[in-house]
Amino acid sequence: MTTTQSSGSRAKSLIATINGPWHQRVLALYMIIVVAHWGEHIAQAVQIWGFGWTAPEARGLLGMPFPWLIQQEWLHYAYALVMLIGLAVLLPGFQGRARTWWRISLIIQVWHHFEHLLLLIQSLTGAHLLGSATPVSIAQLVVPRVELHLFYNAIVFLPMIVAMYLHVRPTRAEAAKMTCRCAPARTAAALAR
């Protein structure tokens, strides 16, 4: 067996384990990361629309003690990448209707990731889109950044919630295909029939 084959089979084995016995725990950890990120966006929104701060003053929770953090485009890109990888890696654990909704979230995140990649490239090169003074994404040409990222995070998050709801309430056919223990009573009942 070559190193490539060995690495490939180890990766497949890890993904199978993540979407089998570890699915519930990995999904919970992933959701903690997602909700923490939401907390940052909500704190920033409250700072702007509740306290009347300007967008540069509104730095969320972590940006208040660490102002340099919010200005690092690589941090925003890293989160978008973590979201994309998490959605892709966890997809095989979902079946039927839940998988459809999880896939919708993944597709939207592909675009959101692209927008962050575009911002990162501009930040690293100093060559800004359409001669803008700062890095700007395509959709940001129409919608301000704070509002845009609240929107992006919402349209990625909502299908995830629907997917998880359906995932723990599978039909008999979906439960029979599940390899995880996210809905143990329903999965056991489906397999017993």
Contacts in CASP RR format, 6 or more apart in sequence:
PFRMAT RR
TARGET T0000
AUTHOR 0000-0000-0000
METHOD contacts of the structure
MODEL  1
MTTTQSSGSRAKSLIATINGPWHQRVLALYMIIVVAHWGEHIAQAVQIWG
FGWTAPEARGLLGMPFPWLIQQEWLHYAYALVMLIGLAVLLPGFQGRART
WWRISLIIQVWHHFEHLLLLIQSLTGAHLLGSATPVSIAQLVVPRVELHL
FYNAIVFLPMIVAMYLHVRPTRAEAAKMTCRCAPARTAAALAR
15 89 0 8 1.000
15 92 0 8 1.000
16 92 0 8 1.000
16 179 0 8 1.000
18 26 0 8 1.000
18 89 0 8 1.000
18 90 0 8 1.000
19 89 0 8 1.000
19 90 0 8 1.000
19 92 0 8 1.000
19 93 0 8 1.000
19 179 0 8 1.000
19 180 0 8 1.000
20 93 0 8 1.000
20 179 0 8 1.000
20 180 0 8 1.000
20 181 0 8 1.000
21 180 0 8 1.000
21 181 0 8 1.000
23 90 0 8 1.000
23 93 0 8 1.000
23 179 0 8 1.000
23 180 0 8 1.000
23 181 0 8 1.000
23 182 0 8 1.000
24 180 0 8 1.000
24 181 0 8 1.000
24 182 0 8 1.000
26 90 0 8 1.000
27 90 0 8 1.000
27 164 0 8 1.000
27 182 0 8 1.000
30 86 0 8 1.000
30 90 0 8 1.000
31 164 0 8 1.000
33 82 0 8 1.000
34 83 0 8 1.000
34 157 0 8 1.000
34 160 0 8 1.000
37 79 0 8 1.000
37 153 0 8 1.000
38 153 0 8 1.000
38 157 0 8 1.000
39 61 0 8 1.000
40 60 0 8 1.000
40 61 0 8 1.000
40 62 0 8 1.000
41 60 0 8 1.000
41 149 0 8 1.000
41 150 0 8 1.000
41 153 0 8 1.000
43 60 0 8 1.000
43 61 0 8 1.000
44 58 0 8 1.000
44 59 0 8 1.000
44 60 0 8 1.000
44 146 0 8 1.000
45 58 0 8 1.000
45 146 0 8 1.000
45 150 0 8 1.000
47 53 0 8 1.000
47 57 0 8 1.000
47 58 0 8 1.000
47 59 0 8 1.000
47 60 0 8 1.000
48 54 0 8 1.000
48 55 0 8 1.000
48 58 0 8 1.000
48 146 0 8 1.000
51 58 0 8 1.000
55 144 0 8 1.000
55 145 0 8 1.000
55 146 0 8 1.000
58 146 0 8 1.000
59 67 0 8 1.000
59 69 0 8 1.000
59 70 0 8 1.000
60 70 0 8 1.000
62 69 0 8 1.000
62 70 0 8 1.000
63 69 0 8 1.000
63 70 0 8 1.000
69 75 0 8 1.000
73 116 0 8 1.000
73 119 0 8 1.000
73 120 0 8 1.000
73 122 0 8 1.000
73 123 0 8 1.000
73 124 0 8 1.000
73 135 0 8 1.000
74 120 0 8 1.000
74 123 0 8 1.000
76 116 0 8 1.000
76 119 0 8 1.000
76 120 0 8 1.000
77 116 0 8 1.000
77 117 0 8 1.000
77 119 0 8 1.000
77 120 0 8 1.000
79 116 0 8 1.000
80 109 0 8 1.000
80 112 0 8 1.000
80 113 0 8 1.000
80 115 0 8 1.000
80 116 0 8 1.000
80 117 0 8 1.000
81 113 0 8 1.000
81 116 0 8 1.000
83 109 0 8 1.000
83 112 0 8 1.000
83 113 0 8 1.000
83 156 0 8 1.000
84 106 0 8 1.000
84 109 0 8 1.000
84 110 0 8 1.000
84 112 0 8 1.000
84 113 0 8 1.000
87 102 0 8 1.000
87 105 0 8 1.000
87 106 0 8 1.000
87 109 0 8 1.000
87 160 0 8 1.000
88 106 0 8 1.000
90 102 0 8 1.000
91 99 0 8 1.000
91 102 0 8 1.000
91 103 0 8 1.000
91 106 0 8 1.000
93 99 0 8 1.000
93 178 0 8 1.000
93 179 0 8 1.000
93 180 0 8 1.000
94 102 0 8 1.000
94 163 0 8 1.000
94 167 0 8 1.000
95 167 0 8 1.000
95 170 0 8 1.000
95 174 0 8 1.000
95 175 0 8 1.000
95 177 0 8 1.000
95 178 0 8 1.000
96 166 0 8 1.000
96 170 0 8 1.000
96 171 0 8 1.000
96 173 0 8 1.000
96 174 0 8 1.000
96 177 0 8 1.000
97 166 0 8 1.000
97 171 0 8 1.000
97 174 0 8 1.000
98 163 0 8 1.000
98 164 0 8 1.000
98 165 0 8 1.000
98 166 0 8 1.000
98 167 0 8 1.000
98 170 0 8 1.000
98 174 0 8 1.000
99 163 0 8 1.000
100 163 0 8 1.000
101 159 0 8 1.000
101 160 0 8 1.000
101 162 0 8 1.000
101 163 0 8 1.000
101 166 0 8 1.000
102 159 0 8 1.000
102 160 0 8 1.000
102 163 0 8 1.000
102 167 0 8 1.000
104 159 0 8 1.000
105 156 0 8 1.000
105 157 0 8 1.000
105 159 0 8 1.000
105 160 0 8 1.000
105 163 0 8 1.000
108 152 0 8 1.000
108 155 0 8 1.000
108 156 0 8 1.000
108 159 0 8 1.000
109 156 0 8 1.000
112 152 0 8 1.000
112 156 0 8 1.000
115 137 0 8 1.000
115 138 0 8 1.000
115 139 0 8 1.000
115 140 0 8 1.000
115 152 0 8 1.000
116 137 0 8 1.000
118 129 0 8 1.000
118 135 0 8 1.000
118 137 0 8 1.000
118 138 0 8 1.000
119 135 0 8 1.000
119 136 0 8 1.000
119 137 0 8 1.000
120 135 0 8 1.000
122 128 0 8 1.000
122 129 0 8 1.000
122 135 0 8 1.000
122 136 0 8 1.000
123 135 0 8 1.000
126 135 0 8 1.000
128 134 0 8 1.000
128 135 0 8 1.000
128 136 0 8 1.000
129 135 0 8 1.000
129 136 0 8 1.000
129 137 0 8 1.000
129 138 0 8 1.000
129 141 0 8 1.000
130 136 0 8 1.000
130 141 0 8 1.000
137 145 0 8 1.000
137 148 0 8 1.000
139 148 0 8 1.000
140 148 0 8 1.000
143 151 0 8 1.000
167 182 0 8 1.000
167 183 0 8 1.000
168 182 0 8 1.000
168 183 0 8 1.000
168 186 0 8 1.000
169 183 0 8 1.000
169 186 0 8 1.000
170 178 0 8 1.000
170 183 0 8 1.000
170 186 0 8 1.000
170 187 0 8 1.000
170 190 0 8 1.000
172 189 0 8 1.000
172 190 0 8 1.000
172 193 0 8 1.000
173 190 0 8 1.000
174 190 0 8 1.000
175 183 0 8 1.000
175 186 0 8 1.000
175 187 0 8 1.000
175 189 0 8 1.000
175 190 0 8 1.000
175 191 0 8 1.000
176 187 0 8 1.000
176 190 0 8 1.000
176 191 0 8 1.000
178 187 0 8 1.000
181 187 0 8 1.000
END
